Amino acid sequence: MASTKDVELTAESQSYIDYTNQLKPLNLGQPLDAIRAANEEVAAKHRGDYVFNGTKEEVLVSGEQYQVPVTILRPQGTNESPKCIVIYFHGGGWVWSSRTTHMKLCEMISQ
């Protein structure tokens, strides 16, 4: 098995690893709002200068008891009838993070 010493990382990957290595451990004793704010700050840093080339549409999908906010991302050059779709479900229940913290990832997947 190869060790990490045998792997050549891109500058972007190394930058991410260096950044996450210097983060302080999550203090679960602090208020939830503080944890959320810290996660938003980290996500904003990692969004960097990436620009999504497409359109975003915010809609509400109705359920039996409530409405779920959904962002529809359409890459540039696609029409109203996509040939395929990707549905991204975050498994954490949006307790510590948010749709905002994961939007760059979703934009990159849709691109």
Backbone as CSV, one residue per row, in Angstrom:
resi,resn,N_x,N_y,N_z,CA_x,CA_y,CA_z,C_x,C_y,C_z
1,MET,0.847,-1.171,0.000,0.000,0.000,0.000,0.894,1.236,0.000
2,ALA,0.512,2.226,-0.794,1.285,3.468,-0.884,1.024,4.329,0.342
3,SER,2.069,4.979,0.784,1.883,5.929,1.886,1.603,7.301,1.296
4,THR,1.182,8.225,2.142,0.907,9.581,1.649,2.178,10.256,1.169
5,LYS,3.326,9.774,1.605,4.595,10.339,1.136,4.819,10.026,-0.340
6,ASP,4.183,8.957,-0.840,4.341,8.550,-2.234,3.373,9.258,-3.169
7,VAL,2.451,10.021,-2.624,1.413,10.663,-3.423,1.771,12.121,-3.649
8,GLU,1.715,12.540,-4.905,1.963,13.946,-5.220,0.619,14.659,-5.304
9,LEU,0.426,15.616,-4.417,-0.831,16.351,-4.367,-0.759,17.611,-5.208
10,THR,-1.908,18.026,-5.705,-1.970,19.320,-6.379,-1.810,20.411,-5.326
11,ALA,-1.452,21.598,-5.759,-1.296,22.723,-4.833,-2.613,23.008,-4.115
12,GLU,-3.727,22.881,-4.827,-5.036,23.130,-4.226,-5.333,22.111,-3.127
13,SER,-5.038,20.838,-3.390,-5.271,19.801,-2.383,-4.384,20.007,-1.164
14,GLN,-3.111,20.326,-1.402,-2.198,20.550,-0.289,-2.633,21.751,0.537
15,SER,-3.108,22.794,-0.134,-3.591,23.982,0.566,-4.769,23.630,1.473
16,TYR,-5.668,22.802,0.984,-6.825,22.380,1.778,-6.376,21.580,3.000
17,ILE,-5.460,20.648,2.792,-4.957,19.834,3.902,-4.255,20.708,4.936
18,ASP,-3.419,21.620,4.472,-2.722,22.525,5.390,-3.712,23.351,6.195
19,TYR,-4.747,23.847,5.531,-5.753,24.665,6.212,-6.504,23.857,7.263
20,THR,-6.974,22.669,6.891,-7.750,21.874,7.842,-6.888,21.378,8.999
21,ASN,-5.598,21.157,8.756,-4.712,20.724,9.838,-4.525,21.799,10.902
22,GLN,-4.651,23.069,10.525,-4.457,24.133,11.502,-5.746,24.539,12.217
23,LEU,-6.875,23.958,11.837,-8.135,24.271,12.509,-8.148,23.710,13.925
24,LYS,-8.791,24.427,14.802,-8.944,23.954,16.176,-10.025,22.875,16.203
25,PRO,-9.917,21.924,17.136,-10.974,20.908,17.253,-12.324,21.568,17.545
26,LEU,-13.367,20.956,17.056,-14.714,21.468,17.271,-15.074,21.370,18.749
27,ASN,-15.491,22.474,19.314,-15.902,22.526,20.716,-17.409,22.323,20.777
28,LEU,-17.817,21.121,21.110,-19.246,20.808,21.142,-19.965,21.458,22.312
29,GLY,-19.211,22.083,23.223,-19.825,22.755,24.348,-20.263,24.175,24.045
30,GLN,-19.876,24.682,22.885,-20.266,26.050,22.543,-21.665,26.061,21.932
31,PRO,-22.300,27.224,21.893,-23.657,27.308,21.330,-23.693,26.882,19.860
32,LEU,-24.799,26.302,19.457,-24.968,25.831,18.083,-24.760,26.959,17.078
33,ASP,-25.210,28.166,17.393,-25.012,29.300,16.485,-23.534,29.557,16.222
34,ALA,-22.689,29.368,17.234,-21.246,29.570,17.073,-20.647,28.490,16.178
35,ILE,-21.104,27.259,16.331,-20.631,26.161,15.482,-21.034,26.420,14.033
36,ARG,-22.279,26.832,13.835,-22.754,27.129,12.478,-21.946,28.263,11.854
37,ALA,-21.692,29.316,12.620,-20.926,30.456,12.103,-19.520,30.016,11.703
38,ALA,-18.894,29.161,12.500,-17.555,28.664,12.174,-17.587,27.840,10.890
39,ASN,-18.605,26.996,10.722,-18.718,26.196,9.499,-18.950,27.075,8.276
40,GLU,-19.751,28.112,8.412,-19.981,29.044,7.300,-18.676,29.737,6.911
41,GLU,-17.874,30.102,7.915,-16.595,30.767,7.653,-15.640,29.846,6.896
42,VAL,-15.546,28.599,7.322,-14.680,27.631,6.642,-15.166,27.411,5.209
43,ALA,-16.475,27.258,5.030,-17.032,27.035,3.691,-16.762,28.223,2.782
44,ALA,-16.884,29.437,3.303,-16.631,30.636,2.495,-15.188,30.656,2.019
45,LYS,-14.260,30.263,2.878,-12.851,30.235,2.493,-12.630,29.237,1.361
46,HIS,-13.279,28.093,1.449,-13.064,27.053,0.443,-13.813,27.300,-0.859
47,ARG,-14.795,28.188,-0.841,-15.468,28.525,-2.102,-14.500,29.232,-3.033
48,GLY,-13.586,29.986,-2.476,-12.569,30.651,-3.278,-13.172,31.489,-4.381
49,ASP,-12.530,31.455,-5.535,-12.970,32.291,-6.655,-13.732,31.488,-7.712
50,TYR,-14.196,30.296,-7.360,-14.954,29.482,-8.311,-16.222,30.216,-8.737
51,VAL,-16.469,30.208,-10.040,-17.673,30.849,-10.578,-18.497,29.789,-11.306
52,PHE,-19.744,29.647,-10.908,-20.656,28.714,-11.567,-21.168,29.359,-12.844
53,ASN,-20.979,28.681,-13.968,-21.453,29.180,-15.262,-22.793,28.538,-15.577
54,GLY,-23.822,29.129,-15.067,-25.154,28.597,-15.290,-26.176,29.429,-14.547
55,THR,-27.343,28.845,-14.368,-28.410,29.565,-13.671,-28.803,28.816,-12.407
56,LYS,-29.292,29.582,-11.440,-29.807,29.018,-10.192,-31.262,29.430,-10.061
57,GLU,-32.083,28.478,-9.696,-33.498,28.769,-9.465,-33.880,28.219,-8.094
58,GLU,-34.423,29.070,-7.248,-34.862,28.661,-5.914,-36.355,28.342,-5.968
59,VAL,-36.715,27.139,-5.540,-38.118,26.725,-5.531,-38.433,26.054,-4.194
60,LEU,-39.709,25.902,-3.923,-40.166,25.154,-2.754,-40.902,23.916,-3.239
61,VAL,-40.511,22.758,-2.738,-41.175,21.504,-3.073,-42.089,21.156,-1.902
62,SER,-43.367,20.979,-2.206,-44.355,20.737,-1.150,-44.377,19.284,-0.723
63,GLY,-44.364,19.095,0.585,-44.549,17.784,1.181,-45.908,17.745,1.850
64,GLU,-46.190,16.677,2.550,-47.487,16.560,3.224,-47.658,17.602,4.319
65,GLN,-46.572,17.929,5.031,-46.700,18.829,6.168,-45.863,20.101,6.050
66,TYR,-44.969,20.158,5.107,-44.084,21.314,5.018,-43.526,21.440,3.608
67,GLN,-42.853,22.548,3.365,-42.210,22.778,2.074,-40.694,22.710,2.247
68,VAL,-40.027,22.130,1.264,-38.576,21.974,1.303,-37.961,22.925,0.281
69,PRO,-37.046,23.804,0.712,-36.379,24.678,-0.251,-35.397,23.871,-1.100
70,VAL,-35.419,24.107,-2.399,-34.578,23.384,-3.353,-33.929,24.391,-4.292
71,THR,-32.659,24.175,-4.598,-31.966,24.988,-5.590,-31.788,24.145,-6.843
72,ILE,-32.283,24.642,-7.964,-32.100,23.966,-9.248,-30.947,24.663,-9.957
73,LEU,-29.895,23.902,-10.242,-28.722,24.426,-10.934,-28.730,23.911,-12.365
74,ARG,-28.637,24.818,-13.304,-28.579,24.442,-14.719,-27.279,24.984,-15.300
75,PRO,-26.368,24.092,-15.708,-25.121,24.560,-16.308,-25.392,25.335,-17.590
76,GLN,-24.497,26.236,-17.904,-24.630,27.031,-19.125,-24.735,26.101,-20.329
77,GLY,-25.639,26.424,-21.234,-25.798,25.643,-22.455,-26.825,24.531,-22.358
78,THR,-27.431,24.347,-21.196,-28.473,23.327,-21.081,-29.825,23.991,-21.255
79,ASN,-30.787,23.193,-21.634,-32.129,23.751,-21.821,-33.034,23.335,-20.674
80,GLU,-34.301,23.570,-20.817,-35.262,23.272,-19.751,-35.493,21.775,-19.559
81,SER,-35.123,20.938,-20.522,-35.368,19.495,-20.430,-34.044,18.752,-20.286
82,PRO,-33.554,18.597,-19.064,-32.262,17.929,-18.896,-32.337,16.451,-19.256
83,LYS,-31.210,15.920,-19.726,-31.141,14.499,-20.045,-30.843,13.678,-18.797
84,CYS,-30.297,14.319,-17.791,-30.046,13.646,-16.522,-30.064,14.687,-15.405
85,ILE,-30.216,14.225,-14.192,-30.194,15.129,-13.046,-29.343,14.503,-11.945
86,VAL,-28.849,15.338,-11.077,-28.158,14.893,-9.874,-28.914,15.500,-8.699
87,ILE,-29.294,14.674,-7.763,-29.948,15.161,-6.552,-28.967,14.954,-5.410
88,TYR,-28.599,16.044,-4.756,-27.629,15.987,-3.669,-28.361,16.104,-2.338
89,PHE,-28.303,15.036,-1.557,-28.880,15.046,-0.210,-27.733,15.077,0.783
90,HIS,-27.704,16.081,1.621,-26.702,16.139,2.678,-27.249,15.338,3.849
91,GLY,-26.446,14.458,4.399,-26.942,13.548,5.420,-26.959,14.069,6.838
92,GLY,-26.463,15.275,7.068,-26.323,15.744,8.437,-27.518,16.465,9.012
93,GLY,-28.577,16.591,8.283,-29.764,17.259,8.800,-29.640,18.765,8.894
94,TRP,-28.594,19.324,8.322,-28.368,20.777,8.319,-28.341,21.350,9.735
95,VAL,-27.802,20.595,10.655,-27.695,21.079,12.026,-26.488,21.998,12.156
96,TRP,-25.338,21.544,11.670,-24.115,22.339,11.792,-23.805,23.112,10.529
97,SER,-24.236,22.612,9.417,-23.939,23.251,8.135,-25.241,23.731,7.511
98,SER,-25.181,24.105,6.231,-26.370,24.652,5.583,-26.293,24.392,4.087
99,ARG,-27.313,24.806,3.391,-27.279,24.718,1.931,-26.144,25.585,1.395
100,THR,-25.867,26.679,2.063,-24.799,27.584,1.632,-23.432,26.919,1.737
101,THR,-23.183,26.193,2.816,-21.862,25.592,2.997,-21.556,24.554,1.924
102,HIS,-22.561,23.949,1.345,-22.351,22.893,0.356,-22.677,23.314,-1.082
103,MET,-23.000,24.582,-1.303,-23.410,25.022,-2.637,-22.287,24.904,-3.662
104,LYS,-21.058,25.242,-3.298,-19.956,25.152,-4.261,-19.814,23.717,-4.763
105,LEU,-19.877,22.761,-3.851,-19.795,21.357,-4.240,-20.904,21.010,-5.228
106,CYS,-22.117,21.432,-4.939,-23.249,21.149,-5.830,-23.063,21.813,-7.193
107,GLU,-22.565,23.044,-7.194,-22.316,23.739,-8.462,-21.269,23.003,-9.285
108,MET,-20.220,22.544,-8.628,-19.158,21.833,-9.349,-19.660,20.508,-9.903
109,ILE,-20.478,19.795,-9.138,-21.040,18.532,-9.622,-21.926,18.786,-10.836
110,SER,-22.736,19.833,-10.782,-23.666,20.093,-11.882,-22.950,20.590,-13.129
111,GLN,-21.817,21.212,-12.955,-21.057,21.745,-14.085,-20.581,20.587,-14.933
